[in-house]
Amino acid sequence: MNATLPTQLMNAATCAAPEKRTSPLRAAGRAVWGPLCALGLMVPTAVLGFGNEGHQTVGAIADRLIAGSPAAKHVKKLLGDETLEHAATWADEVKHGPKTAETEAFAVRNKEHHNYHYTDVPVGLKKYAEGTPGTGVNDVVHVINRCIAVLESGKDSKEMTQKEALKVLVHLVGDIHQPLHVGAAYFDAQDKMVVPQTEAEAKKESDHGGNDIEFRSGVLHSYWDDKTVQHAMKLEKAKTVEEMAEALKKQEPADLKTGGALNTWSATWATEILPDAEKAHRDLSFGPLHAVTKTEFGKKKTVMLRTATTANAQAAKDYDEWSAKVVHDGLAKAGFRLAAVLKKIWPSE
């Protein structure tokens, strides 16, 4: 991400491509947003992690918290005059553009980069565990650790340079604090949520982090990437990323610190947010799968979606208020934790 990227959120009236997840039900294309396009139905064709404003808020908090530390000097050595705030959306540029020589080179070396932004732990499980259906070696938990390993080594790897590792890390620490980047619902033939026992079942039954769930005028995942951040900013009366970062920097979250070795932190964070991922689904009612035709890059595609609804107007209001608080706290935790990771990697000059 170059330093001239505007800090505005791509609003719900901008058109791009959906997050790409490995699934027979998912149209090719996925972690933080733009015109929703469809034929006869509003179905978003873009889902980017927390959305620009969300990711940039995380980076901006970390910029402020590491200022004057050895970590800040190491960041400047890798990024030059680019801030963590501006670097925070680079990983989405790799997926959705604008394409550059740097993003193209990274994509060539990282064929599975679309999968780096999330893990699909089944709703109902209480812990992120290696080998659980929906998890994998290229999920957000593992890739955060690979980024950290590159930065700790002080050397480029075959997979990514140190600069790329830092940019991806900034982004993924944001992603892992968004509930639907960690938990996914899985449905059986009777449209009831289940916990898959095998990877084959997971691929067949997943909602792919809410990407296959219609919700209001879009899909559930984009609601959590986009609308919740807007609602969270309203809680602080913040109109810009800078205002939001300044407000959250002063509010160190409870239960912030993560114990254990640095390479265990991402799994701990994933486990921590699973209850929110579960509630994000359990508070909704789901209909059966149905075919929806949409236009993506000028081509018509048919995808299978199911519709989620709240029980009534009060339930909808409660859902919005709860999700805004979850994301408000998630952005703060992500920013503080990103700063903590960088200080842990670079405790001295």
C-alpha positions as CSV (number, residue, x, y, z in Angstrom):
1,M,0.0,0.0,0.0
2,N,1.6,3.3,-0.9
3,A,1.4,6.3,1.3
4,T,-1.0,8.2,-0.9
5,L,-3.9,5.8,-0.4
6,P,-6.9,7.7,0.9
7,T,-8.1,6.7,4.3
8,Q,-11.8,6.7,3.4
9,L,-13.6,3.5,3.6
10,M,-14.8,2.1,0.3
11,N,-18.6,2.5,1.0
12,A,-21.4,0.1,0.2
13,A,-21.7,1.6,-3.2
14,T,-18.4,0.5,-4.7
15,C,-18.0,-2.7,-6.8
16,A,-15.2,-5.3,-6.6
17,A,-14.6,-9.1,-6.4
18,P,-15.6,-11.4,-3.5
19,E,-13.1,-13.0,-1.2
20,K,-11.8,-16.2,-2.7
21,R,-12.4,-19.2,-0.5
22,T,-11.9,-22.8,-1.6
23,S,-15.5,-24.1,-2.0
24,P,-17.7,-25.6,-4.7
25,L,-20.4,-23.1,-3.6
26,R,-18.3,-19.9,-3.6
27,A,-17.8,-17.9,-6.7
28,A,-14.1,-17.3,-7.4
29,G,-12.7,-14.2,-5.9
30,R,-12.9,-12.5,-0.6
31,A,-10.7,-9.3,4.7
32,V,-11.7,-4.7,5.1
33,W,-15.2,-3.1,0.9
34,G,-17.4,-1.0,-2.4
35,P,-21.1,-0.4,-5.7
36,L,-23.0,-3.7,-4.7
37,C,-23.9,-5.4,-8.0
38,A,-26.5,-8.0,-8.8
39,L,-29.3,-9.0,-11.1
40,G,-32.6,-8.7,-9.3
41,L,-31.0,-8.8,-5.9
42,M,-28.3,-6.7,-4.1
43,V,-25.4,-9.2,-3.6
44,P,-22.0,-7.7,-2.9
45,T,-19.2,-8.6,-5.3
46,A,-16.5,-7.3,-3.0
47,V,-15.4,-8.3,0.4
48,L,-12.0,-7.0,1.5
49,G,-10.9,-8.2,6.0
50,F,-11.9,-5.3,8.3
51,G,-12.3,-2.8,5.4
52,N,-9.9,0.1,4.7
53,E,-10.9,2.2,7.7
54,G,-10.8,-0.7,10.0
55,H,-7.4,-1.9,8.9
56,Q,-6.0,1.5,8.8
57,T,-7.3,2.2,12.3
58,V,-5.4,-0.8,13.6
59,G,-2.2,0.3,11.9
60,A,-2.6,3.9,13.1
61,I,-3.0,2.8,16.7
62,A,0.2,0.7,16.4
63,D,2.0,3.7,14.8
64,R,1.2,5.7,17.9
65,L,2.1,3.0,20.4
66,I,5.5,2.2,19.0
67,A,6.6,5.8,18.4
68,G,10.1,6.4,19.7
69,S,10.8,2.7,20.3
70,P,13.4,0.4,18.7
71,A,10.5,-1.3,16.9
72,A,9.6,2.0,15.2
73,K,13.1,2.3,13.9
74,H,13.0,-1.2,12.4
75,V,9.6,-0.4,10.8
76,K,11.0,2.7,9.2
77,K,14.0,0.8,7.9
78,L,11.6,-1.6,6.1
79,L,8.8,0.8,5.1
80,G,10.7,4.1,4.7
81,D,8.2,7.0,5.1
82,E,5.2,4.7,4.8
83,T,3.3,4.3,8.0
84,L,1.7,1.1,9.4
85,E,-1.7,2.8,8.8
86,H,-1.0,3.0,5.1
87,A,0.6,-0.4,4.8
88,A,-2.4,-2.0,6.5
89,T,-4.4,-2.6,3.4
90,W,-1.6,-3.8,1.1
91,A,-2.6,-7.5,1.5
92,D,-6.0,-6.6,0.1
93,E,-4.3,-4.9,-2.9
94,V,-2.6,-8.2,-3.6
95,K,-6.1,-9.7,-4.0
96,H,-8.1,-6.9,-5.5
97,G,-5.7,-4.3,-6.9
98,P,-4.6,-1.8,-7.8
99,K,-1.9,-4.2,-9.1
100,T,1.7,-3.2,-8.9
101,A,5.0,-5.0,-9.6
102,E,5.3,-5.6,-5.9
103,T,1.8,-7.1,-5.4
104,E,2.2,-9.2,-8.6
105,A,5.5,-10.6,-7.4
106,F,4.1,-11.5,-4.0
107,A,1.1,-13.3,-5.6
108,V,3.4,-15.3,-7.8
109,R,5.3,-16.5,-4.8
110,N,2.2,-17.0,-2.7
111,K,-0.3,-18.9,-4.8
112,E,-2.6,-19.4,-1.8
113,H,-2.5,-15.8,-0.6
114,H,-6.3,-15.5,-0.8
115,N,-6.5,-18.0,2.0
116,Y,-4.1,-16.1,4.3
117,H,-6.9,-13.8,5.6
118,Y,-9.1,-16.2,7.5
119,T,-9.7,-19.5,9.2
120,D,-13.1,-21.3,9.2
121,V,-13.3,-22.8,12.7
122,P,-16.8,-24.4,13.0
123,V,-19.2,-22.3,15.1
124,G,-19.8,-24.3,18.3
125,L,-16.2,-25.2,18.9
126,K,-14.5,-23.5,21.8
127,K,-10.9,-23.5,20.7
128,Y,-8.8,-23.1,17.6
129,A,-7.0,-26.4,17.2
130,E,-4.6,-27.7,14.6
131,G,-6.2,-30.0,12.1
132,T,-9.8,-29.0,12.9
133,P,-12.0,-29.0,9.7
134,G,-11.9,-25.5,8.3
135,T,-8.3,-24.7,9.5
136,G,-5.1,-25.2,7.5
137,V,-1.5,-24.4,7.1
138,N,-2.3,-21.3,5.0
139,D,-4.9,-19.9,7.3
140,V,-4.6,-16.6,9.2
141,V,-3.2,-18.2,12.4
142,H,-0.3,-19.9,10.5
143,V,0.5,-17.0,8.2
144,I,0.8,-14.6,11.1
145,N,3.4,-16.9,12.6
146,R,5.3,-17.1,9.2
147,C,5.4,-13.3,9.0
148,I,6.7,-13.1,12.5
149,A,9.4,-15.7,11.8
150,V,10.6,-13.8,8.7
151,L,10.9,-10.6,10.7
152,E,12.6,-12.2,13.7
153,S,15.2,-13.8,11.3
154,G,16.1,-10.5,9.8
155,K,16.2,-12.2,6.4
156,D,13.9,-12.6,3.4
157,S,12.3,-16.0,2.9
158,K,11.4,-17.7,-0.4
159,E,7.8,-16.9,0.4
160,M,8.1,-13.3,1.3
161,T,10.5,-10.4,1.9
162,Q,10.8,-8.7,5.3
163,K,8.9,-5.7,4.0
164,E,6.1,-7.9,2.6
165,A,6.0,-9.9,5.9
166,L,5.5,-6.7,7.8
167,K,2.7,-5.4,5.6
168,V,0.9,-8.8,5.6
169,L,1.3,-9.0,9.4
170,V,-0.2,-5.6,10.0
171,H,-3.2,-6.6,7.9
172,L,-3.7,-10.1,9.3
173,V,-3.6,-9.0,13.0
174,G,-6.7,-6.9,12.0
175,D,-8.3,-9.8,10.2
176,I,-8.0,-12.2,13.1
177,H,-9.9,-9.8,15.4
178,Q,-12.9,-9.8,13.1
179,P,-15.2,-12.7,14.2
180,L,-16.2,-13.9,10.8
181,H,-12.5,-14.2,9.7
182,V,-12.2,-16.9,12.4
183,G,-15.5,-18.7,12.8
184,A,-17.9,-20.1,10.1
185,A,-21.2,-21.8,10.2
186,Y,-21.7,-25.2,8.7
187,F,-25.2,-26.4,7.6
188,D,-26.5,-29.9,7.0
189,A,-29.1,-31.0,4.5
190,Q,-31.9,-29.9,6.8
191,D,-30.4,-26.4,7.0
192,K,-29.3,-26.8,10.7
193,M,-25.9,-25.7,11.9
194,V,-23.6,-28.6,12.6
195,V,-19.9,-29.2,13.4
196,P,-18.3,-31.0,10.5
197,Q,-16.2,-34.0,11.3
198,T,-14.1,-34.1,8.2
199,E,-12.6,-31.6,5.8
200,A,-14.8,-32.9,3.0
201,E,-17.9,-32.2,5.1
202,A,-16.5,-28.7,5.9
203,K,-16.0,-27.8,2.2
204,K,-19.5,-29.0,1.4
205,E,-21.4,-27.3,4.3
206,S,-19.6,-24.1,5.1
207,D,-21.0,-20.5,4.9
208,H,-17.4,-19.4,4.3
209,G,-17.3,-16.8,7.1
210,G,-20.7,-15.4,6.2
211,N,-19.9,-14.9,2.5
212,D,-22.6,-17.3,1.6
213,I,-25.2,-15.7,3.8
214,E,-27.5,-12.9,2.5
215,F,-28.0,-10.3,5.2
216,R,-30.0,-7.1,4.7
217,S,-28.7,-5.5,1.4
218,G,-25.5,-7.6,1.2
219,V,-23.9,-10.6,2.8
220,L,-23.2,-11.2,6.5
221,H,-19.4,-11.1,6.0
222,S,-19.5,-7.6,4.4
223,Y,-21.8,-6.4,7.2
224,W,-19.1,-7.4,9.7
225,D,-16.3,-6.0,7.6
226,D,-18.0,-2.7,6.8
227,K,-21.1,-1.6,8.7
228,T,-19.8,-2.7,12.1
229,V,-16.7,-0.5,11.7
230,Q,-18.9,2.5,10.7
231,H,-21.1,1.8,13.8
232,A,-18.0,1.5,16.0
233,M,-16.6,4.9,14.7
234,K,-19.9,6.5,15.6
235,L,-19.5,5.3,19.2
236,E,-16.4,7.5,19.4
237,K,-17.9,10.2,17.2
238,A,-14.9,9.7,15.0
239,K,-15.1,10.8,11.4
240,T,-11.6,9.8,10.3
241,V,-9.1,7.0,10.9
242,E,-6.9,9.4,12.8
243,E,-9.7,10.4,15.2
244,M,-10.6,6.8,15.8
245,A,-7.0,5.8,16.4
246,E,-6.5,8.7,18.8
247,A,-9.6,7.7,20.8
248,L,-8.8,4.0,21.0
249,K,-5.2,4.6,21.9
250,K,-6.4,6.1,25.1
251,Q,-8.6,3.0,25.9
252,E,-6.3,0.0,26.6
253,P,-8.6,-3.0,26.4
254,A,-9.1,-5.4,29.3
255,D,-7.6,-8.9,28.9
256,L,-5.2,-7.4,26.4
257,K,-2.0,-9.2,27.0
258,T,-1.3,-12.6,25.5
259,G,0.8,-15.1,27.5
260,G,3.2,-17.7,26.1
261,A,5.6,-17.7,23.2
262,L,5.0,-15.3,20.4
263,N,4.2,-18.1,17.9
264,T,1.3,-19.1,20.1
265,W,-0.4,-15.7,20.2
266,S,-2.4,-15.9,17.0
267,A,-4.0,-19.2,18.0
268,T,-4.9,-17.7,21.3
269,W,-6.5,-14.7,19.6
270,A,-8.5,-17.0,17.3
271,T,-9.8,-18.9,20.3
272,E,-10.7,-15.7,22.1
273,I,-13.0,-14.5,19.3
274,L,-14.8,-17.7,18.7
275,P,-17.7,-16.9,21.1
276,D,-18.4,-13.7,19.2
277,A,-18.3,-15.7,15.9
278,E,-20.8,-18.1,17.4
279,K,-23.1,-15.3,18.7
280,A,-22.9,-13.6,15.3
281,H,-24.6,-16.6,13.8
282,R,-26.8,-17.9,16.7
283,D,-28.6,-14.5,17.0
284,L,-29.9,-15.0,13.4
285,S,-32.4,-17.3,11.7
286,F,-31.4,-18.9,8.4
287,G,-33.3,-20.0,5.4
288,P,-32.5,-22.7,2.9
289,L,-30.0,-22.4,0.1
290,H,-31.2,-20.8,-3.1
291,A,-29.6,-19.7,-6.4
292,V,-28.7,-16.1,-6.9
293,T,-27.3,-14.6,-10.2
294,K,-24.9,-11.7,-10.0
295,T,-22.6,-9.8,-12.3
296,E,-18.9,-9.9,-11.6
297,F,-16.3,-8.3,-13.9
298,G,-19.0,-8.1,-16.5
299,K,-19.8,-11.8,-16.4
300,K,-23.0,-13.4,-14.9
301,K,-22.5,-16.0,-12.2
302,T,-24.8,-18.1,-10.2
303,V,-24.0,-18.8,-6.6
304,M,-25.9,-20.6,-3.8
305,L,-26.7,-18.5,-0.8
306,R,-29.0,-18.7,2.2
307,T,-30.8,-15.7,3.9
308,A,-30.2,-14.6,7.5
309,T,-32.7,-12.5,9.4
310,T,-33.2,-11.1,12.9
311,A,-36.5,-11.8,14.7
312,N,-37.8,-8.2,14.7
313,A,-36.8,-4.6,14.7
314,Q,-35.7,-4.6,18.3
315,A,-33.5,-7.7,17.6
316,A,-32.0,-5.9,14.6
317,K,-31.2,-2.9,16.8
318,D,-29.7,-5.1,19.5
319,Y,-27.6,-7.0,16.9
320,D,-26.2,-3.7,15.5
321,E,-25.4,-2.3,19.0
322,W,-23.7,-5.6,20.1
323,S,-21.7,-6.0,16.9
324,A,-20.5,-2.3,17.0
325,K,-19.1,-2.9,20.5
326,V,-17.4,-6.1,19.5
327,V,-15.7,-4.4,16.6
328,H,-14.9,-1.3,18.6
329,D,-13.1,-3.5,21.1
330,G,-11.6,-5.7,18.4
331,L,-10.0,-2.7,16.6
332,A,-8.5,-1.5,19.9
333,K,-7.1,-5.0,20.8
334,A,-5.7,-5.5,17.3
335,G,-3.9,-2.1,17.4
336,F,-2.5,-2.7,20.9
337,R,-1.5,-6.3,20.1
338,L,0.1,-5.4,16.8
339,A,2.3,-2.9,18.7
340,A,3.1,-5.6,21.3
341,V,4.1,-8.0,18.6
342,L,6.4,-5.5,16.9
343,K,8.0,-4.6,20.2
344,K,8.5,-8.3,21.0
345,I,10.2,-8.9,17.6
346,W,12.4,-5.8,17.9
347,P,13.1,-5.1,21.6
348,S,16.3,-3.3,20.8
349,E,18.0,-1.5,17.9
